[in-house]
């Protein structure tokens, strides 16, 4: 079940990638820049913008996103084309 879901996600990403044609380089640059953007946001003090008590929550969410997105982006590089369908040639 989990394997089917991961194949569907990979296939969906590959379909999206093929449909993006001219915008691929921009989408890739944005995806690769997200961890750097989150690193830059780590130094911003959001306590004046957020309600009391939310500053620590926002900082922890940003820290978790930085770690998770780094892992996700590295794994996206390993996504290859789906295996060929079994059948006669």
Biotite code that builds the C-alpha atoms (Angstrom):
import biotite.structure as struc

atoms = struc.array([
    struc.Atom([0.000, 0.000, 0.000], chain_id="A", res_id=1, res_name="UNK", atom_name="CA", element="C"),
    struc.Atom([2.747, 2.422, 0.969], chain_id="A", res_id=2, res_name="UNK", atom_name="CA", element="C"),
    struc.Atom([4.750, 1.357, -2.067], chain_id="A", res_id=3, res_name="UNK", atom_name="CA", element="C"),
    struc.Atom([1.781, 2.057, -4.354], chain_id="A", res_id=4, res_name="UNK", atom_name="CA", element="C"),
    struc.Atom([1.373, 5.497, -2.830], chain_id="A", res_id=5, res_name="UNK", atom_name="CA", element="C"),
    struc.Atom([5.058, 6.341, -3.296], chain_id="A", res_id=6, res_name="UNK", atom_name="CA", element="C"),
    struc.Atom([4.882, 5.205, -6.934], chain_id="A", res_id=7, res_name="UNK", atom_name="CA", element="C"),
    struc.Atom([1.809, 7.388, -7.476], chain_id="A", res_id=8, res_name="UNK", atom_name="CA", element="C"),
    struc.Atom([3.584, 10.357, -5.902], chain_id="A", res_id=9, res_name="UNK", atom_name="CA", element="C"),
    struc.Atom([6.673, 9.771, -8.026], chain_id="A", res_id=10, res_name="UNK", atom_name="CA", element="C"),
    struc.Atom([4.572, 9.383, -11.156], chain_id="A", res_id=11, res_name="UNK", atom_name="CA", element="C"),
    struc.Atom([2.678, 12.561, -10.317], chain_id="A", res_id=12, res_name="UNK", atom_name="CA", element="C"),
    struc.Atom([5.930, 14.462, -9.809], chain_id="A", res_id=13, res_name="UNK", atom_name="CA", element="C"),
    struc.Atom([7.277, 13.180, -13.106], chain_id="A", res_id=14, res_name="UNK", atom_name="CA", element="C"),
    struc.Atom([4.051, 14.149, -14.909], chain_id="A", res_id=15, res_name="UNK", atom_name="CA", element="C"),
    struc.Atom([4.185, 17.608, -13.362], chain_id="A", res_id=16, res_name="UNK", atom_name="CA", element="C"),
    struc.Atom([7.827, 17.921, -14.337], chain_id="A", res_id=17, res_name="UNK", atom_name="CA", element="C"),
    struc.Atom([7.046, 16.965, -17.953], chain_id="A", res_id=18, res_name="UNK", atom_name="CA", element="C"),
    struc.Atom([4.125, 19.406, -18.102], chain_id="A", res_id=19, res_name="UNK", atom_name="CA", element="C"),
    struc.Atom([6.195, 22.300, -16.749], chain_id="A", res_id=20, res_name="UNK", atom_name="CA", element="C"),
    struc.Atom([8.528, 22.293, -19.799], chain_id="A", res_id=21, res_name="UNK", atom_name="CA", element="C"),
    struc.Atom([9.565, 25.945, -20.102], chain_id="A", res_id=22, res_name="UNK", atom_name="CA", element="C"),
    struc.Atom([9.175, 26.646, -16.405], chain_id="A", res_id=23, res_name="UNK", atom_name="CA", element="C"),
    struc.Atom([11.244, 23.710, -15.165], chain_id="A", res_id=24, res_name="UNK", atom_name="CA", element="C"),
    struc.Atom([14.352, 25.719, -14.459], chain_id="A", res_id=25, res_name="UNK", atom_name="CA", element="C"),
    struc.Atom([12.388, 28.327, -12.509], chain_id="A", res_id=26, res_name="UNK", atom_name="CA", element="C"),
    struc.Atom([10.522, 25.713, -10.498], chain_id="A", res_id=27, res_name="UNK", atom_name="CA", element="C"),
    struc.Atom([13.745, 23.861, -9.776], chain_id="A", res_id=28, res_name="UNK", atom_name="CA", element="C"),
    struc.Atom([15.464, 27.073, -8.685], chain_id="A", res_id=29, res_name="UNK", atom_name="CA", element="C"),
    struc.Atom([12.565, 27.894, -6.370], chain_id="A", res_id=30, res_name="UNK", atom_name="CA", element="C"),
    struc.Atom([12.534, 24.407, -4.861], chain_id="A", res_id=31, res_name="UNK", atom_name="CA", element="C"),
    struc.Atom([16.279, 24.473, -4.305], chain_id="A", res_id=32, res_name="UNK", atom_name="CA", element="C"),
    struc.Atom([16.094, 27.963, -2.781], chain_id="A", res_id=33, res_name="UNK", atom_name="CA", element="C"),
    struc.Atom([13.441, 27.126, -0.173], chain_id="A", res_id=34, res_name="UNK", atom_name="CA", element="C"),
    struc.Atom([15.919, 25.801, 2.453], chain_id="A", res_id=35, res_name="UNK", atom_name="CA", element="C"),
    struc.Atom([18.050, 28.929, 2.040], chain_id="A", res_id=36, res_name="UNK", atom_name="CA", element="C"),
    struc.Atom([14.981, 31.113, 2.415], chain_id="A", res_id=37, res_name="UNK", atom_name="CA", element="C"),
    struc.Atom([14.054, 29.249, 5.592], chain_id="A", res_id=38, res_name="UNK", atom_name="CA", element="C"),
    struc.Atom([17.616, 29.667, 6.883], chain_id="A", res_id=39, res_name="UNK", atom_name="CA", element="C"),
    struc.Atom([17.314, 33.410, 6.320], chain_id="A", res_id=40, res_name="UNK", atom_name="CA", element="C"),
    struc.Atom([13.980, 33.479, 8.153], chain_id="A", res_id=41, res_name="UNK", atom_name="CA", element="C"),
    struc.Atom([15.610, 31.867, 11.205], chain_id="A", res_id=42, res_name="UNK", atom_name="CA", element="C"),
    struc.Atom([17.181, 35.210, 12.101], chain_id="A", res_id=43, res_name="UNK", atom_name="CA", element="C"),
    struc.Atom([13.922, 37.173, 11.824], chain_id="A", res_id=44, res_name="UNK", atom_name="CA", element="C"),
    struc.Atom([12.115, 38.035, 15.040], chain_id="A", res_id=45, res_name="UNK", atom_name="CA", element="C"),
    struc.Atom([8.436, 37.295, 14.482], chain_id="A", res_id=46, res_name="UNK", atom_name="CA", element="C"),
    struc.Atom([7.356, 37.987, 18.080], chain_id="A", res_id=47, res_name="UNK", atom_name="CA", element="C"),
    struc.Atom([6.266, 41.547, 17.254], chain_id="A", res_id=48, res_name="UNK", atom_name="CA", element="C"),
    struc.Atom([4.110, 40.334, 14.361], chain_id="A", res_id=49, res_name="UNK", atom_name="CA", element="C"),
    struc.Atom([2.492, 37.343, 16.062], chain_id="A", res_id=50, res_name="UNK", atom_name="CA", element="C"),
    struc.Atom([0.113, 37.096, 19.015], chain_id="A", res_id=51, res_name="UNK", atom_name="CA", element="C"),
    struc.Atom([1.720, 36.447, 22.422], chain_id="A", res_id=52, res_name="UNK", atom_name="CA", element="C"),
    struc.Atom([2.974, 32.890, 22.797], chain_id="A", res_id=53, res_name="UNK", atom_name="CA", element="C"),
    struc.Atom([3.200, 32.192, 19.080], chain_id="A", res_id=54, res_name="UNK", atom_name="CA", element="C"),
    struc.Atom([6.814, 33.305, 18.611], chain_id="A", res_id=55, res_name="UNK", atom_name="CA", element="C"),
    struc.Atom([8.295, 30.052, 19.918], chain_id="A", res_id=56, res_name="UNK", atom_name="CA", element="C"),
    struc.Atom([5.802, 28.002, 17.898], chain_id="A", res_id=57, res_name="UNK", atom_name="CA", element="C"),
    struc.Atom([6.668, 29.843, 14.699], chain_id="A", res_id=58, res_name="UNK", atom_name="CA", element="C"),
    struc.Atom([10.397, 29.406, 15.358], chain_id="A", res_id=59, res_name="UNK", atom_name="CA", element="C"),
    struc.Atom([9.995, 25.673, 15.981], chain_id="A", res_id=60, res_name="UNK", atom_name="CA", element="C"),
    struc.Atom([7.896, 25.234, 12.830], chain_id="A", res_id=61, res_name="UNK", atom_name="CA", element="C"),
    struc.Atom([10.560, 27.039, 10.776], chain_id="A", res_id=62, res_name="UNK", atom_name="CA", element="C"),
    struc.Atom([13.308, 24.872, 12.293], chain_id="A", res_id=63, res_name="UNK", atom_name="CA", element="C"),
    struc.Atom([11.401, 21.661, 11.521], chain_id="A", res_id=64, res_name="UNK", atom_name="CA", element="C"),
    struc.Atom([10.666, 22.819, 7.970], chain_id="A", res_id=65, res_name="UNK", atom_name="CA", element="C"),
    struc.Atom([14.351, 23.573, 7.382], chain_id="A", res_id=66, res_name="UNK", atom_name="CA", element="C"),
    struc.Atom([15.352, 20.061, 8.403], chain_id="A", res_id=67, res_name="UNK", atom_name="CA", element="C"),
    struc.Atom([12.522, 18.234, 6.606], chain_id="A", res_id=68, res_name="UNK", atom_name="CA", element="C"),
    struc.Atom([12.784, 20.191, 3.356], chain_id="A", res_id=69, res_name="UNK", atom_name="CA", element="C"),
    struc.Atom([16.524, 19.554, 3.191], chain_id="A", res_id=70, res_name="UNK", atom_name="CA", element="C"),
    struc.Atom([15.882, 15.825, 3.378], chain_id="A", res_id=71, res_name="UNK", atom_name="CA", element="C"),
    struc.Atom([12.995, 15.941, 0.890], chain_id="A", res_id=72, res_name="UNK", atom_name="CA", element="C"),
    struc.Atom([14.981, 17.909, -1.670], chain_id="A", res_id=73, res_name="UNK", atom_name="CA", element="C"),
    struc.Atom([17.930, 15.532, -1.450], chain_id="A", res_id=74, res_name="UNK", atom_name="CA", element="C"),
    struc.Atom([15.598, 12.578, -1.978], chain_id="A", res_id=75, res_name="UNK", atom_name="CA", element="C"),
    struc.Atom([13.907, 14.242, -4.938], chain_id="A", res_id=76, res_name="UNK", atom_name="CA", element="C"),
    struc.Atom([17.242, 14.100, -6.719], chain_id="A", res_id=77, res_name="UNK", atom_name="CA", element="C"),
    struc.Atom([17.073, 10.301, -6.477], chain_id="A", res_id=78, res_name="UNK", atom_name="CA", element="C"),
    struc.Atom([13.685, 10.097, -8.199], chain_id="A", res_id=79, res_name="UNK", atom_name="CA", element="C"),
    struc.Atom([14.177, 8.515, -11.564], chain_id="A", res_id=80, res_name="UNK", atom_name="CA", element="C"),
    struc.Atom([11.838, 7.553, -14.337], chain_id="A", res_id=81, res_name="UNK", atom_name="CA", element="C"),
    struc.Atom([9.342, 4.831, -13.452], chain_id="A", res_id=82, res_name="UNK", atom_name="CA", element="C"),
    struc.Atom([10.326, 1.281, -14.395], chain_id="A", res_id=83, res_name="UNK", atom_name="CA", element="C"),
    struc.Atom([9.080, 0.112, -17.773], chain_id="A", res_id=84, res_name="UNK", atom_name="CA", element="C"),
    struc.Atom([5.791, -1.724, -17.782], chain_id="A", res_id=85, res_name="UNK", atom_name="CA", element="C"),
    struc.Atom([6.034, -5.477, -17.974], chain_id="A", res_id=86, res_name="UNK", atom_name="CA", element="C"),
    struc.Atom([4.802, -6.881, -21.227], chain_id="A", res_id=87, res_name="UNK", atom_name="CA", element="C"),
    struc.Atom([5.814, -8.117, -24.621], chain_id="A", res_id=88, res_name="UNK", atom_name="CA", element="C"),
    struc.Atom([8.163, -6.051, -26.762], chain_id="A", res_id=89, res_name="UNK", atom_name="CA", element="C"),
])
